[in-house]
Amino acid sequence: MMEYLLPGVGSTLTSLVLYWAVVRQYLPFGFDDYMIKYTNILIGYINPYIRIKIPEYNGKGFKRSDTYVAVQTYLASTTSGSAKRLKAEMGKDAKNLTYSMDDHEQVTDKFRGAMFWWSSSRAVAKSMSISWFPSQEEPRYYTLTLHRRHRQLVMDYYMSYVVEEGKAIEVRNRQRKLYTNSPSSNWYGYKKTLWSHVLFDHPATFGTLAMDPDKKQEIIEDLETFRESKDYYVKIGKAWKRGYLLYGPPGTGKSSMIVAMANFLDYDVYDLELTAVKNNTELRKLLIETTSKSIMVIEDIDCSLDLAGKRKKKAEKSEKDTELPPEVDKDDDTSKVTLSGLLNFIDGLWSACGGERIIVFTTNHLEKLDPALIRKGRMDKHIELSYCSFEAFKVLAKNYLNLDSHPLFETVQQLIEGSNITPADVAENLMPKSSKATAADKANTRLKKLIQALHKAREEVKSKEAAAQLEEKGGGETINV
């Protein structure tokens, strides 16, 4: 390439600059402006190439550049065949490999008869005290080199074409992922990324979800409305996001509901572990690093941090005697995320970064949550997932036994209402335990086993109700001896 055929240009220009610093003080006022103008023209004749740099991160590394990602995808698809050094990664559905140009590699591209050169580079870290560990301060960047006569073509058409084509390719080849946040740091203080991920390939759908059909359809319609409402959210002046609160006893399908939502919308899932977040600042960084078309999940929000009791503790602390010497805080490694920080994370200024995002909280104990955390506007839709109904049982019977009807269904219907048995318990009783019996025998055996479990569950409910009534009466009647 032409720019590498003139290795002495840099040293020559350096000499000219030093010479100019000496002689300019003897020249008439304003003469240096003319010299700079004509020097630039001369440099243009010597080296007519222009460089455009596309860094991996915007600002100080808060968010990965969408332009960089689009360029990376475009080059991997269109020019990887001409690269000599490649990186291989698992492709969509983990069925094939995709190849992209490695760091410090160059490829060429043509557009409307013009030739362009792309190079991939990585900045060298200067602040590493331990040189054999990689550094998070080593940002990658792409450099586009072009002839100056193609400058307007690049600015008006080529870069827009690259970005749009890259985004289109990314959508076609998109591989959904399940993310989790990394600990704040490890033993040597190095943290390369805020999120780590695995391929997300869970088979649960709304079709396999055991719940009331009307409620299921209501959720599906709500998700469809959200997905198609970008312009509406812009019109009403709200960030394009929606919050769902899933609550109910353990085993009622809260995690399965999240998977069904992700599969229905074709979204990535970010499973946020709050106890691994150091403070509110890191919580904001985690939010910024998420992508659009994603579901942010905080499971068992009532157990993740002591968010519900913080206000009460502050009130109690203010009433205590302040003359006592303060104790040293020994829990420096614990999470410093506050309720205020979490509220701002959900619907504060930072929550508007990115779009088309769903936030889901799950809890087994709704009453333990601070009302400010679950109010409408933050958790827009509250979904109760309760004990198994007969309609939910029929979904499970279809999934596990491939049955739409059976003589024992009537008995199950009579027993299941009021038995307080969860879909997880029902599914466990319908799971196969032996492969030797015929299909009909398997169905009979499993349904009879379920009926026994329903009888037992109803007896437990009756016992609890009797104990509660006895407690209300003050422990029952007193017998005098």
N, C-alpha and C positions, 0 to 999 in steps of 0.2 A: 504494500500500500504506500502511496506517495508520502505520507507523513513520516514514515520510517526510513525513507531514502535520503533524508537530509539530517543526519545526526548532529551536524555542527551548527545548526540554526540556533539552538538554545544558547550555546556559549558565545556565539557571535552577537546575539542580541544583548546578552549580559554585558559584554565589552562596550557596546554602543551606549547602553544606559549609564555606565560608569563615566564614559567619555563625555556624555551629555551633561552630567551633573557638574563637571568641571567647567565646561565652556559656556553654559547657559548664563552664568553670572556676568559675562562680558557682552552679551547680546542685547539689542534694544528691547524695550518693554513690549510684550505681546508677540514677539518673534517666536517664542516657544510654542504658542498655540498653532502657528502654521507648521512648525516642525513636527509636532505630534500628529497633526492631520495627515501630512504626507508620509510620515513614518508608518502610520497604520496602513496607508495605501500600499506602501512598499512591502510591508509584512504580508498583506493580502496577496500580492503577486508571488511572493516566495512560498507561502504556505496557504493555499486557498481553501483549507478544510476547516469545518466548524464542528464543535463537539457539543452534544447535549447530554447531560448527566441525569439519570433517573435513580435517586436513592431508594433504598428499601424502606426506610422509616421517615416519617414526617416529623418535623420539630426535633425534640430530644428523645426520639425513640418511643413515644407513647403509642403510636398506631402504625401498623404496616401500611405502606402506600398502596392504594388501590391501583394506581398507574403501574407501579412496579410489578404487582401480581399479574395484571393484564398483559404486560410486556413479556413476562416470564412464560405465561401460558401460550402466547402467540409464538414466541421463538421456539418453544418446545415442540409445537405442532408443525411449524412451517420450515424451520431451518436446522433442526437437529440432525438431519441427514448429512449435512456438510461439516458438522463439527467433528474434531478428532478426539476430544475428551468429553465424555458424557457421564451423566448421573442417571442411574436406573432406580425407579420407584414403582411400587405396586399401583396398578391402574384401577379403573372403576370396577367394583364388585370383586376385586382381588383376583381377577382371572387372567390378567396380562400385565406386562410391564410398560411403563411409559419412560421415555428418555428425554433428557434436557441437557443443555450445554453446561459444562462444569465451570467452576471459577477460573478466571484468567484464560478464557477461551474466546475465540472470535469466529463469527459467521457473517455471511453476506446475505443481503436481501435485495430484491428488485421490486420497484413499484413505478408503474407508468413509464418504463424505460430508464428510470434513474437507478443508480447503484448506491446502496447504503451498507455501512459496516457496523455491526453490533459486537460489543465486547462485554464480558461479564467479569467483574472484579470484586475484590474484598479488601477493605481498608485494613491496614496493619495496626494492631493495638499497641499503644505506647505505655499504658499504665499497668500492665500485668507484672506483678511481683514474682509469680511462678510461671515461667514461660511455657511449661509443657501442658498447661491447662488452657483450653480454648476460652475466649473472652466474649462476653455479651456486647463488648464495645467494638466488635469487628463487623460493621455494617457492610452489606453487599450493595452493589449498584451496577446498573447497566450504563454503558456509554454508546450513544449513537453518533457516528462520524459521517459527515456528508460534505459534499462540495458546496461552496457558497452559492453556486447558481441554482441549487435545489432548495435553498432556504425557505422560500415562500411555499413551495410544494409540500415541504415537511410540516410547516406551521398550519397550513390551510387544510391539508388532506391526509398526509401520510400518518402522522401521530394519532389523529382521530380514528383512522382506519385500523391501526394496530391495536388501540385500546378497545374499540368496539368488537373487533374480531376476537381478541383475547378473552373478553368477557363472554362472548357467545360460545367459544370453545370450552370455557370453564363450566358453563351451565350444562353443556352436552356431556362433558366428561366428569361432572361433579361426583365425588365419592363422599357420602355422608360419614361423619365422624362423631365419636363420643369423647368429649374432652373432660379432663379434671384438672383442677389447679394444683400446681406443684407447691411443695413447702416453700416458705420464705427464703430459706437458704440451706445449704448443706454444711458439712463439717469444715470445708475449706473456703466457705463464703461465696461460692460460685453458683449462679443461677442463670442458666442459659435462656430459659423461656418461662413465661407465666403459666402456660397451659401445656399439658401433654395429652396425647390422644391415641385411641385405637379405632379400628374400623367399626362402624355402627351397622350391624346387620341383625337386628332383632325381629323375629317374625310376628310379633303381636300386632293386631289391627283392631279396628272397631268391630269387624266381623267376628273376631274371636273373643271380644271383651264381654264378660258376663255382667250385665246390668240391665236396668229397665229400658226397653226399646225406645220409649218416648223421650226419656232423658238423654239417651245416647244420640238420638236424632237432633235434639236441641243443641247438643254440644257440637255436632258435625256442622250444623247450619251456622253456628256462631263462629266456628273456625273458618268456614268458607267466606262469610261476610268480612272477617278481619283480613283475609288474604287478598281480597279484591277491593279494599277500601283505602288504598294509598291516597288517591285524590281527595277522598272525603276527610281523612285526617289532616291533610294540608289545609283544606277549606275551613275546618273548625279550629285550626291552630294548635293541634296536639301532636306529640311525637307518635310515630307509627309503631305502637307497642300495646300489648294487652296483658293483664295479670289474671292468673287463675289460682284460686285457693282450693286445694283438694283436701278434704278432711273426712275422718271416719275411723273406725276401729282398725287395728292391724289385720292384714289379710283380706281387705276389701277391694284391692286392685288399684291402688293409687299409682304405683310404679308402672303397672300395665297400662293405665290410662295415659301416662306421659309418653310411653313408647308408641301407643296408638296415635296420639296427636302428632308425634314426630314423623311417623310413617305416612300419615294422611297428608301432612303439609310438605313432606320431603325436606325437613329441616335437620340441621345438626343439633346436637344436645350438649350443653355445657353443664356438667354436674359440679356445682360450687360447694366446696367444703369450707364453711365459714371458720371453723376452728383452726384451719391452716393459713388464714389470712392475718397478716401481722397487724394492720391498722386500716383506717378509712382510706388513706392515700393509696395503699395497695389494692383495696377493693375497687376504687375508681379505675386504676390501671387495668385490672382484670376485665372490667366492663368494656373499656376502650378496645381491648385486644380481641373481643368477640366479634364475630362477623354477623351480617344480616342473615335473614332466613335461618334463625336459630331459636332454640328454646333454652332459657336459663333456668336451672332447677336448683332449688334449695330444699332438700328432703328433711323431714322432721325438724322444721324450723324452731319448734319449741325446745328442742334438745341441742341445737347447734351452738347457741350462746344464751346466756342468761339475759335475754332482751326484755322479757316480760317484767322482771323484777327490778330493773335498774332504777326506775323512777321512785319506787317505794324505798329502795335502799338509800337513795339520795335524801329523801325526806327524813328517814330515820337517822341518818348520819348528822343532819343539821341539828337534830334535837339532842345529840349526845354532848357530853361535857368536852369542850374544846381545849381545856387546860392540860389534858393528858398529852405527853410527848407523842408525836406522830411515829407510827411504825414504818419501818422500811419495807417497801413493796418487794417481795421475794418472787413474785410471779411475773418476771420480766419477759418470759418466753410465751406467756399466754396471749391470746388474741386481744387486741385493743379496739376491735370493731365495736362501735356504739350503735344504739338504736337510731340516733340521728343520722349517722353515716349510712346505715342500711336504708333508711327512708329516702335519703338523697340519691342513693344508688338506684332505687326503684323508680322514682318519678321526679328527681331533681334535675338540675341543669345538665349533669353528665349523662343522664339516661337518654337524652336526645341524640347522643352520638351513635350513628348507624340507624338502620330502620328495619322494619319487618321483623320484630323481635317479640317473643312471648316469654313472660316470667311466670314460673310456677312454684308455689310453696305447697308443701304437704305437711300435715300434722295429724297426730292421733288425738290431740287434746286442744280443741278450738278455744276453750275457755281460758287457756294459759297465755294466749297471745295478746299483746297490747292492741287495743282497738285502733290506734293510729296506724298500725302495721297492715291491717287487713281491711281498711275502709275502702269503699268504692272510689275508683280513681287510681288506687294502687293495685289492689286485688279486685279487678272489675267483676269477675264472675266467681261465685262461691259454689262449689260442687260437692255435695255430700255423697260419699260412697259408703253405703250401709251394708247390712247383712244380706245374704243371698235370698232373692225372691224366686218364685216359681218360674217367671220369665227368664231370669238369669240362669236358673238351673237348666232350662231347655237349651240354652246356648252351650252350656258345658256338656250336656248329654250329646249334643251334635258334634262337639269338638272331640270328646273322649271316646264316645261309643258309636258315633255315626248313627244316632237314633233321632227320629222326629217324633215318635210316639212309642208307647209301651204300656202293657196292662198295669205295671207298677207305678206309672206316672201319677195316677190318681191318688195313690197312697202318699207319694212324695209331696204332692200339692197340699194335702190335708195337714201334713206334719211340718212342712218347711216354714210356713207363716208363723211367726212368733217363737221360732226355735233359736233365733240369734246365732245362726251358723254362718260363717263367712264363706265367700266363694272359694277361698283357698282350701278350707276344710272339705267343701263339697268336691273340689277337684281331686284332692288327695284320695278320697274314697272311690272315685271313678277311675283312678289310675290302675293300669294292669299290674297284677301281682304274679301271674303265671301265664305261660305261653302254650300250655298243653290243652286247655279247654277250647271248645268251639266258640264261635263268635256269640251265638245265642246264650251259651252257658256263661260266658264272660260277662255279658250284659246283665243277666239275672243275678249273678253272684255279686257284681259291683253295686247294683241297685239295692239289693237286700242289705249289703253292708252299709250303704248310705242310709237306708231306713233305720237300721239299728243306731247309727250315729245321730239321726234326727230325734229318735226316742230319748236317747241319753241327753241330748242338748235341751229338749223340752223339759225334762226332769230337772236339769240344772237351773233353768230359768224359773221354774216353779219354786225350787228351793230358795233361790235368791229373793224372789218376791215374798215368800213367807218369812224369811229372815228380816227383810226390810220392814214388813208390817209389824213384826214382833218388836223390832227396835223402836218403831214409832210409838208403840204402846208402853214404852219404858221397860222393856225386857220381859213383858208378860205378867201373869198374876203371881202374887207372893203367897207361898204356902206356909202356914204357921204349924209348927210341930208342938 
